[in-house]
């Protein structure tokens, strides 16, 4: 038998110790606390049967506590006994009984009386619980039967007469329950003589206690035949028959197929939206990053150089937001993977602080990296995704902190057989969150509250993608927060040692310092004027003889007139897109020139479409000029070898 749960509530710890000693026995489970609020949490989370409550307590006294339990349907059945040393007066006792108590114990407690009363209350509580459970079970059964979509009937075995039937019979067969009671169930059959049900009744195959499952045709609404599956059980000298509409089940199956089709359609709509959004954002973003690259190649004083660096950092942040949206979609569809590589956590942390320093300086906040001296030199972890998580958390902390500091911490918790157990946390002294708001922070495209979204802005994606990434790494992103006192987001990873040091990232080369392609000609189709300007600037700097056109149709016209060493086509253009232009050039004009696709989406379907249309390689926007130069060099070299 399950132990009976008893709550002891007294503001003095010594009284609780005394009560525990008196009530020590194997068949009860004792919960004790000196706080009324903690006691409310205990009764809410546990099925407490008996509560021994001190009357006089600071804050919420025993009467108020009892009234609170009595007012809640979940706790009103708890048997309350007041433990008091104040008064034995009748008026005092009456007040306690009115608040829901059923008895009193007076201090100093007599162990024999206390044990006897508690023992009787335990028996009473168990009896009441058994009655409540049985009543609830009966209510549940009645609810199931009355609301079941199937016909459920009790039938007399010898005659086949219907004793009772639920309301579903009217919906399926078109007959009211009152009309059917007393009639034989065989009269409802289309062919009672040759029915499977009649065979069960005649042979009494139900006697063995096993469930008989047969199918028969019944007269339905408007006397139209309907196939029903019958499950026949014999108990207490009665037949319990469940009649299920097989045709309805098939309709449900068709509905499920339709629902699956709708879900697939919604998924494709979502993919199309993400592809269009990616294109519309990446195209101008490529212009922003490119203009930053062009400006960085000019003569700048130190302050201007800092502004350019901040411009590039901001555009990088915008690109991260876009990637977050696409990453969420990939994770939800199971197309996302974590790839551990050798990573130096100290270098990773320093990079995050350096990148976010300007945001902290704007608000005069102290931004610090606190790293454990015992951290291993290099570990195996997906450094890019870990960087993404911590960047999101630090950025979030800076956004919601007006004064004080933000700390990014890396602590070695312990050593395990699997590797180093390392805790990553971001702490701030910001606005914090209430318990109510904490429930919403990890929801997609949502924030703690509308007021916060309005005041501080943001997409609400950072914590969502961070949680999903942390889970993919085998952990859980957790949060401790108090309103107006700040927040702490943290997670723990077990990371093995790396067999080799992390590869140092070589600094990128300025586009004007890259080697030229002297004497080579290139045709570029790009409808966006800023991106066209950037491409023209890059290509001319590399001494490429460049011809610019606005769409695929103009590119095809240019290819009719002359031969180029390289063709660069944007994929999405008016009149004729890049895919159509490449296909026409290959199949109609028989052009052998290498073609490079420029796309503002990163979906694998578009990469495949580019290759199938005849393009040799692809480059996604926004791109760094160094990557474009590398692609051009490879394509021109391959063309020369052919």
ABEGO torsion letter per residue (X at the ends): XBBBBBBBBBABAAAAAAAAAAABBAABBBBBBABAAAAAAAAAABBBABBBBBABBBGBBAAAAAAAAAABAAAAABBBBBBBAABABAAAAAAAAAAGBABBBBOBBBAAAAAAAAAAAAAAAAAAAAAAAAAAAAAAAAAAAAABABBBBBBBAAAGBBABBBAAAAAAAGBBAAAABGBBAAAABABAAABAAAAAAAAGAAAAGBBBBBBBBBBBBGGBBBBBBBBBBBBGGBBBBBBBBAAAAAAAAAAAAAAAAAAAAAAAAAAAAAAAAAAAAAAAAAAAAAAAAAAAABBBBAAAAAAAAAAAAAAAAAAAAAAAAAAAAAAAAGABBBBBBBBBAAAAAAAAAAAAAAAAAAAGBBBBBBBBAABBABBBBBAAAAAAAAAAAAAAAAAABABEBBBBBBBBABBBAAEBBBBBBBBBABAEBBAAAAAAAABBGBBABAAAAAAAEEAGAAAAAAAAAAAAAGBBBBBBBBBGAEBBBBBBBBBBBBABBBBBBBBBBBAAABBBBBGBBBBBBBABAAAAAAAAAAAAAAGBBBBBBABAAAAAAAAAABBBABBBBBABBBGBBAAAAAAAAAAAAGBABBBBBBBABABAAAAAAAAAAGBABBBBOBBBAAAAAAAAAAAAAAAAAX
